[in-house]
Amino acid sequence: MQASPRFLAGLAIVFGIALSWVGATQLSQATQRDYGDAVNSPLFVVWFSTSTNVALALPALIRAAFGLRRSSAGDVRPARVQEPLLTGADVGWMLVFYGLWTAANYAFTRALVESSASVVTAFMGTTPAWVATLSAFALPASPHASISVKDLSSASSCYVPAAVLLTVAGSVLIASPWTSESDSSSSDSNSPHPLFGTCLSLGSALLAAVYKVYYKKQFGSPSPLRVGCLMCCIGVYSLTIGSLLLLAVVSLHWESVTWAKVPWPILVGSASSSLVFNFLVNYGIAFTYPLFISLGTVVGIPLNVFVDYYAHDSVSSPATIAGMVAICTGFCLVVIADYRQTRAPGDPAPAVQRATVQEGPQQDRLLDT
């Protein structure tokens, strides 16, 4: 049976999301670890990457420039607009979300200095479970909540509780608190403080979950073009407020940047990969199924393990591998729960057309499942 174009597009987007996420993570880590004498500033890496979000508004600008349609009579008039792409209230709210975005990405980027990329991204895979749990309480009566409090306690809907348990178990296995410091360093020789990296990774995942749930509460399920404009606001805030914040941090010597030694090619590569990731997540929903967008984040976890092993000689312990499997399984359970919630009665297919994709911090930049 011949695969449909939409299915093939989905596969291409899955691997595009996975590869761009791996590229952004690995290059961001290389910027700080290999050039730590020049870039001892996670905030600088976050600032540079976040500022590229202004490019996500390009599709909306192109539509505005070429959105005129010619009627059969030959007159030219604007095409009907379904919803405003950006309002004054949106600009104000995005300042709040910029704070959450920066905090989550800072913790993520700082964690890459302390732990391997595979471990950090595995912890980021716990975000959907926290999103499902938090949305049950933060969005109890909202149509945007795919999981309710009643679902959490229902015996017939045990997917999310099981996913949370697997997520917690996987996190404990990866952290391996029962091992000695020497054992931890042997699995990742470049990690000076692996426990600190674990705390940062989990903190980043939780901040990303808060970001996603309250983004959903405020904006619902916006169109991809509207998402691009909202993400552009974050980029503008990074170029303005973020620049002042970075200048203050460097001036106070809390972090340091030696501008003459900054590895610009690696930094640009990391920011470009991050931009591609955000672009595929935000606009890929228009071409394929939301489920495929979700799978791209799972595929990135084993890819990071592969890169860490061959590029950094970082060998994950059996407990770490088991923890990653548990987290990926929990992720799949959340997707199944979302599938069951969005599937119409008597309809063999889920409601795949709903725009559940949103922006998200790099880790998260995960689909809100």
N, C-alpha and C positions, 0 to 999 in steps of 0.2 A: 504494500500500500504506500502510495506516494505521500511524503510529508507535506503538510500545508505550508504556505509561505509564512504564515504567522508563527507556526511552530519553529521553523528554521530561524526566523528573526528572533524568537525567544531564546534559542540556544546561543545565537551569536551575542545577544545582549548579556546572557548569563556569564559567558566567558569574558566578555568585555568588562563587566562589573567586577568579576573576580580578579582579573589581571590588573585592572587599574587600581583596585584596592590594595593588592599585594605590592604593586609598584610604588604607590604613595607611601605605604607603611615602611617598606624596606629602604626607600630613598630618604624618608624622614629620619629613620634610625641612623642611616649612614652619615647624614649631615651632622648629627650630634656626637656619634661615637667616634667616627673616623676623623672628624675635624672639630673635636671638642675644644681645642685651643683657639679656634676662630669663632665658633658658634656655640657658646655655652649659654644658650637662651632658648628654651622651648617656646617662650612667648613670641620670639622673632619668627620661628618656623611656623607657628600658628597664624601669626599676623600675615605673613607672606602668602600662605596658602589660602586663607580666608578672603583676602583682598581680591583674589581671582574670581570670586563669586559674582562680581559685577558682570562678567561675560555671560552669565546664565540668563540675563535679560535680552540677549541678542535675538532669540526667536520671537519674542514679543515685539521688539522694535522692528524686525523684518515684517511681521504681520501688519504692524501699524503702517509701515511704508508701502506695502504692496497689498493691503487689505481692501482695496477698492475693487469692486466687481462691476462689470459692465452689463447693463440690462439689455434685453432684446431690442429695446428702442435705441440703444446706442448711448444713453446717458450714463454718466459715471456717478456712483454714490457709495457712501461707506457701507461695508458689509455689517449686518446686524451683529451686535455684540451681546453675548449672553450674560456676562457679568463684568463688573469693573475689575481691571487687573490690579489696581492699587488705589487705596484710599488714604486719607490723612490719618484715620484711626489705625490702619495697617502699619503705617510708618512708625507710629508711637509704640504699638505692640511689639514690633520687630526689634526695638531697642532692648526690651526685656529679653526677648529670645536670643539676641546677640550676646547678652551676658551669660545665659545658659550655654550657648554654643561655645563661647570662648572658654568657659570653665571646663566643660566636658573635653574639648579638644586639647586644652592645656594639660589636663590630667593624663589623657591618652598619649600625648607626645612626650611628656616627662616619663611616663611608664616605659616607653621604648628605650630609654637610657638604662633602666634598671633590669629589664627582662627581655627575653627574646621576642621577636615580632610574632611568632606563632603562639606564644603564651598570651600576649596582650590581645591579639585578635580573637583568641578563644574566649577570653573573658568578655570581650565585646559581643560575642555570640549569645551571651546571657541577656542582652537588652530586650529582645522580644518577650521573654518570660516576665521581666519586670514591667514591661509596657502593658501586657495583658492583665497582670495583677493590679497595677495602679489604675488602669482605665476602668476596672470594675467598680472602684470606689470614687474616682474623680469624675466619671461620666455615667452615673447610675441610671439616669433617665434620658440619656442622649442617644439619638439614632447613630451617632458615630462610634459608639462603644460596641465592639464585636463580642465582648464577653461581659456578662453582668455578674453581680454578687450572687444571684441565684444560680448562675451557671457554675460558679466556683464551688458551691456546696451541693450541687446535684450529682447523684451517683451515676446518672447516665451521661454526664458531661464532665468526666474526670481528666480530660486531656490537659487543661491548664494547670490544675494542682499537681499532676504528675510531671508536667514540664518544669514547674518551679522546683519540685523536689530533685529532679535530675540536674537542673541548673545549679542548685546549691551543692549537691553531691559532686558534680563535676568541678565546681570551683574549689571545693575542699581538696579534691584529688590533685588538682593542678598546683594549688598552694603547698600541699604536702607538709603541714605544720609539724608532723611527727618526725621528719627527717632532720638530720644535722645540717649545719651551715656548709660543711664540706660536701655533703651529698648534693645540696642545692646548687652549689657552684660547679660541680662536676657536670651537671646537665646543661648548664649555661655559663660557660667560663667568663663571659663578658658582663655578667650581672653582679655588680658590687652589692646591691641590696635587693635581692629578689622578693623578700616579703614586702618591702616598701613598694616595689613595682606591682605586686598583687593588689595592695590597697588602692593604689592609684588607678589600676585597671578597673577594679570593681566600682570605685567612685565615679569613674568616667562613664561606665555602663549605666549606673543609677541616674546620673545627671542627664544622660542621653534619653533615658526613659521618661524622666520628668519633662524634658524638652518636647518629646514626641507627643505625650498625652495632652499636655496643655496647648500645644500647637494645634492638635486635632480638636480640642475643646473650643479654641478661639476661631479657627478658620474652617473647620469641617473637612471636606474633601475637595479642595480647590482644583481647578484645571491645571494641567502642566504649565501652561503659559503664565498663569497667575502665580504658581509656585516659583517659577523662574524670576518673576518680579519681586516676590518676597525675599528670595535668596539674594537678589541684587541689593536689597536694602542692607542685608548683613554685610555684604562686601563694601558698601559705601560707609557703613559704620566702622568697619575695620580700617578703611583708609583715613578716616577722620579721628574718631575717638581712639581706635586701636593704635594709631600712630602716636598720639599723645601719651597713651599708656606705656607703649614700648619705650618712648624717649625718656619718660620718668623712671622706668625700671632700670634702664641702662645708665642713666645719669646718677642714680643712687647706688650703682654698682651691685645691685641685687642679681643681675645677670650681665653677661658681657658679650659683645659682638665686635670682632676685629674686622672692619669692613674690607680692608685690603686683602684679607685671607678667606673671605667667605667663598665657599665652593658653589658659585652661582649655577653652573650647569646641573649639579645634583639637586640644588634647591628648586630650580626651575622645573626639573623633571618631576620632582615630588609634587609641586603645585599643579603642574599640568596633569599628572595622573589623578590628583584629587579633583580637578575640574572635570576631567572625563568621567570619573566615577559619579559625581553629582549630576552631570548632564545625562548619563545613561539612566540613573535611578529616577530622575525627575521627568524625563521625556520618554523613556522606554515604555512606560505604561500605556502610551498612546498606540504602540505598535504590537504589543504582546500581552501575555497574561500576568497579573500581579504575582502569581505563584512563582513564575520564572524569575522575576525581579528578586524575590526572597531567596531563591536558591543560590543566587550569585554570591551572597554573603557567606553561605555555608561552604561553597566551593573554595572560597578564599582561605579558609582555615588550613586544610591539608596542603594547599599550595604554599603557604607560608612555612609550614613544617618542612616541605621539600627544599625551599630556598634556604632556610636556616641550616639545614643539614649539609647541603652541597656548597653553599657560599660562606658559611660561618663555622662549619664543623660543630654545630650545636646539636647534640643528640638529646632528644626528649626522653625522659624516664618513662617506664611502663605506666606509672600512676598518672603522669601528665597526659599520655596518649588516651588512657581510659577516661580521664576527665574531659578531654576534647570530644570523645565519642559520646559521652553522656550529655554534654552541652548541645552537640549537633542533634542528638535524638530529641532532647527537650525542644529545640527549635522546630523540628519537624512536627512534634505534637501540637505546638502552638499554631502552625500552619493548618494542620488537620482540624483543630477547633475552629479556626477562622473559616475554613472551607464549609464545615457543617453549619455554621451560623449564617453564612451568606448564600447558602444553597436554597433556592426557592422550593417549596413543597411540590413534588412531582416533576421537578426539573432535574435532569441528570447532570447538569453543569452548574458550577458556581456562578455567582454574579460577578463575572470577571471584568465587567466594564467599569465598575466603580473606581473612582480615582482615589485609592488609598495611599498612594505614594506621597511622601513629603520629603522635604529637605532633611537633613539630619547631620549631626556631627559626624565627623569622618568615620569613626568606628561604625556608628549608627548610621549615619547615613543609611540606616537600615530601613527596609520596608516596614511600615507599621502594621504588623500582622497580629 
